[in-house]
Amino acid sequence: MDRLSNTVRPYAWGSTTAIPELLGTAPTGEPQAEMWMGAHPGAPSRLSRSPGPDGAGSGTGEQSLTDVIAADPERELGAAAVRAFGPRLPFLLKLLAAGAPLSLQVHPDLAQAQQGYADEERRGVPVDAPHRTYKDANHKPELICALTPFDGLCGFRRPAEAADLIAALGVDSLKPYVDLLLAHPEDGALREVLTAILTADPVEMAHSVAEAAEAAERLGGAHAPYAQIAHHYPGDPGVIAAMLLNYVQLQPGEAMFLGAGVPHAYLGGLGVEIMANSDNVLRCGLTPKHVDVPELLRIVRFEATEPGILRPEASPTGEELYVTPVDEFRLSRYVLSSGGAPVDLTAPTPQILLCTAGAPTAGEITLAPGESVFVPADETVEAAGTGTLFRATVVV
């Protein structure tokens, strides 16, 4: 088992205080948006291990987790995980701290990602091109679990509800969208309105968004989140698109699963996020980045849904599991108390254990909030002490 050294990403939307407060460090004044734990090539975790003559690892040389896994995938991941997902860690674990709204976005399913990636490769689109949509051939289901009150958008509202929300603004230029939302069938209405919003004249849309923002500020209540979004993204058509989606408020311990084709955005708060190891994002708005409207409309699932807040399912072992329909990741939580019996976490799959409160131990390692360890497959590990541990692994 290895203590991890992790990279904090300074994206502009990040909170300047949330991650430092969890870590017990002084804020730098710069945004600290995400701390990555895993073997993603963009910012792999590091650990102090150098390979010994038996390949088991010894010494104190610092390496990336990516290199450690590549040197002996079956030892680190377990044979079953390698058969299921290949010789790489199939998930990425994060601390995510949103101080401003993230882009409105959607992710492809596995077949769509494979098709889109192959098409862009065939057409010779550079993988780092700003208009490139598919960075890899994998899907990107996600789960966000709140550590603080956490606001977000997830899935389409009923079109009639969205029509009421937009109509209440009293903005004449938005009335055609209201009429479209009241048409039938519902999936056609949602598709037509989102298409109209994203293809509208930019100057006219910016004027409509400004009027809508003023009205939302004045009305408050259910409109208040959209006034705040418009404050961060003035004139962005995503402000109007956001009104088509369910507004969700998570309390600490609650979670939200984001499957393929479901439009979503995080608005504010600190949480533990886990996802399949992919960079495939199609943006719908609230961003200066490229919006591929035709591809977006192909990927989005135009159906009204309930946001589906998840609460963990407790087991007799003390594990609290967030149940999701994917195999690339499995997230659970242990709330450990002083005097309790140690909990056996040994598993035939790779694990990352993340402390978010207290000072629990994982094996011989004592963890502070924000610290994490990587546990290779089949390595014996017990958790004890007082605090909260999140456990990330896979399903095989």
N, C-alpha and C positions, 0 to 999 in steps of 0.2 A: 504494500500500500504506500502511496506517495502523496505528500502534501503538494498542492498545486499552486503555482504562481500564475495569476491570470491578468489579462489585459483589459483595461477600461477604455471603451470607445467614446470619444468626445463629440458625438453628433449634436447638431445645433439644438435639437428639440429636448435634449437631456436636462434633467434637474441639476442644479449646481450644488444641492445640499443632501438629497436623499441617500445616495450611496455613501458619501462621507459620514453621514450620521450613523448608518448601519455599521460601517467599518470602524467608527470611532476615530476618524482622522479629520484634520482641518480641511474645509473646502478650499479649493484653489481659486475660486471665482469663475472657472471655466465649466461648461456643461459636462457632466459625467453621465452618459446615457445608458450604456450597457457594459456589464462585465461578463466576458465570455469564458465558459468552462467547457473544455472539450478539445477536439482535434481538428477543428475547422482550419483550413490552410490560411484563411485571412488573419487569424489571430489565435494560434493554438496555445493551449496552456503549456506551461513549462514545469519540469520537475527535476529533482536532483537525483539522477541515476545514470550510471554508465555500465555498459554490458560487461559482465564477467566472462571467464573462460567457459562457463557452462551455459551462457546465454541467459541466466536467470537475473542478472543485474546486480551490480554492487558498486561501491564507490560513491563519489559526490559530484560527478560531472553533470552540469545542467543540460537537459535536452528538451526538445518539444515533445509533447504527447504524441503528435503525428509520427515523429521518427521512432519513438519507442514502440508504437503499435506496428509500424511498417517492418521493424526488425524481427518481430515474432508475433504475427497476428493471432494465431491460435492460442498462444500462451496468454496474451493480454485480453483477448475478447472471448475466448472459448470457441470450441469447434462448431457448436450449434449456431452461434451468432455469425461466424464467418460463412457458414453455409447459407444462412438466411439473407445476409446483407453484404457479403463480400468482406475483404480485409481492411475494413475501416470502421470507426465508431459511427453508428448511424444517427446519432442525435447530437444536438448542441444545447447545452444548458446555459441560461443567462440570469443575471440580475438585471432587470429593466426598470429605469427610472425616468418617467416621462414628465417633463416640466412644461411641455407644450404638445399640441396634437401631432401625432405621426401622420404620414400620408394615408389617405383612403386607398385601400388596396385589396387585392384578391390573389389567391394562389391556384395554380393548375392542379389537376389530378395527375397521377403517374403517367397515364397514357398520353395526356395532353402535353406534359412536360417532355416526354420522350419524342413526340412528334414535332413539337416546336423547336427543341434543341437540334434535332436532326435537320430540320428545314433551314435554320439559321447557319448551321455548319455548312450545309450544302451550298448556300448562297454566299458563303465567305464573309459573313458579318463578324468583325473582330469581337472577341468575347468581352473586351473592355470598352466597346463603342457605347456612347451614351444612348443610342437608340436600340441597343441590343436588349431583347426581352428575356431570353432563356440563357442563364449562366451555366446551367447543368441540365441533366436529364432526369432529375428527381422531383418528386412532389414535396410540399412543405406544409403539412399539417402542423398546427401549433396549439399549445395550451398555456394560458397565463393564469397564475395563481396569485391573488392579491396578498401583499404583506401589510399594506396600508389601504384605506379607502381608495378605490381605483375606478376611474370612469373610462368608458369606451363606447364604441358603436359596433353592432354585430347583427348582420342579416337584415333583410328588408322588413319594414313594417307592412301591415295591411295597407294597400294603396289608399283606401278611404281615410285611414288615420293620417297618412302622409299628406293627403289633400287637405284635411282639416288644419294641419299644422302650418302648411304653406299659405292657405287661404287667409288664416288669421293675421298674417303679416300685412295684408292690404296693399300689396305691391302689384300694380296693374300688369306689368310685364311678365309676372309669374302666373297669371290667371290661366293661360293656355295649358300650363303643366297641371294645374288643378283639374281642368276639364279632362285631360288625358288620363289622369289617375282614376277618375271616376268611370272610365270606359271599361269594357270587358273584352276578353278575359283578363284576369289580374296579371298573369305573367307577361302578356302582350303590353299592358299598360305600363308596367315597370320598365320593360325593355325600351319602349318608345320614349318615355320621359328621360331615362338616363342617357339615351342616345341624343335626344334634343339638348340636354344640358351640356354634354361634352362637345357637341358640334356647333353650339351657338356662336354667334359673332363675339369675339373676345371683348370688344369695347362695350357692346350692349350688355353682355353678361356682367362685366365689372360694375356697370351702373346699377344693374338689378341687385347684385350682391351687396353693394353699398346701401341701397334702400332697405334690403332685407335685414342687414346688420343693425341699422338704426331702429327698425321696428322690433327686432328681437331684443335689443337692449331695453327698449321702452316697455315691452310686454313682460319680460322676465319669465319666471316659472319654467314651463316646459321649453320655452324658447331661449332661456339663458345660455345653455351650452353652445348654441349656434352663434350667439353674439360673441362668445369667447373664442370660438373657432375662427370667426371672421376677423377678430382682432389680430390673430396670428397670421392669417392668410387673406388679407384684404383683396377683394376682387376675384378670388379664386372660385371657379365653378363648383369645386368640391364642397363649398359651403352649402350650396343648394342640394347637391347630391347627398350630402350627409343627412339632410332632413328626410330622406327616403328610408333611413336605417333606424333600427331599434337603438335607443339610448339605454345603456346598461351601467349600473353602479354596483360594483363588487365590494363586499366587506372583507376584512382580513380572513383568510382561510377559504374564501370562495374562489371559484375558478371559472374560466370560459374556454371552451374548445372551439377552434376555428378550422373547419374542414375546407376541402377544395371548393372553389366557386362561390364562397360566402364573402361578400364585401364586409370590410371591418376597418376600424382604426382605434388606436389607443389614444386617449385624451389627456390623462394625467394620473399619477400615482406610482407606487413602487411595487414590483411583483417579481416572482420567480417564473421565468418563461422557459419552456422546452419545446423543441421543434425537430423535425427531420432535418438532416444536414444538407440544406439546399439554400440557394440564393434567389430562387425564382419568385419574383414579385411583379404583378401587373398593377400599375397605379391608376386610380380613378380620379385623383384630385388631391388638393392640399399639399401640393409639391411643385417645385420648379422643374422637376425632372420630366423625362419623356413619358407621354401617355399614348399608348398604342391602342387607339379606340377600336379598330376592327377586331384585333386579337382579344382585347378586353371583353367585348360583347360576345365573343365566342366562348369565353371561359366562365363568365358570371352565370350563376344559377338564379334565374329570375323567378323566385318564389318567396312569398311571405313566410317567415319563420318566427318562432319564439326564440329569444336569445339563448335559452338553455343554460342557466347558471348551475354549475357543478359544485356539489359539496362532497367532501371525502367520505368514502365508505370504510367504516372501522372494522378491524378484524380482531380476534382474540389475542393476537401477538402484539397488538398496539400499533400496527401499521394502519395508516389512514390513506386509502388509495383513491386517486382521481381516475375514474374509469373512462377510457377513450377507445375509439374503434380502430386504432392503428397499432402496429407492432414495432415500429422504429423507436418508440420511446414508451416508458412507463414511469409515471411520477407518483411518489407517495411521500407521506410525512410521518415523522415520529415526534411526539411531544413527550420528552423524557423528564422524569421527576426524581428528586434526590431519594435515595434509599430503594429505588426500584431495581428489579433484577436486570442484569445486562440483556440486551436484545441481540440475538444472533442474526446477522445480516448476510451471512455467507451465501453466495449464489453462483450458479454456473455461467453467469453472464457478467459483462463489465459493469461497473457502477461508479457514479460520482456522488459523493455525499457532501451536502452543503449545509453549513450551520447558518441559521438566521436569528437565533436568540440563545442566550446563556453561554455555557462553556462545556458542552458534551464532549465525550471522548469517542473516537473511532479507533479501535485497537489501542495502540500506545500513544496516539496523537490526540492532543487536546485542541479543540477548535474554538475560535472566537467568531462572532457574527461576521459573515462574509467570507470566511475561510472554507476551503473545500479539499477533499482528497479523491484520488483515483484509486479504485480497488479492482485489480485484475480478476478475471473469471476464476472461480474456485478458491480464491484466497480467503482464509478464515478471517472474519472480522466481527467484532461485537461492539455495540454502541451502549454507552452508559452515561451516568452523570445527570445533569440538569440542563435542559435547553430544547431547542427545536432543530431537527435534522430533516432536510429534504433528501430523498433517495431517487436518483435517476438511473434507470437501466433500460433493458429492452425486453420484448416478449418473443420467446422462441419455443 
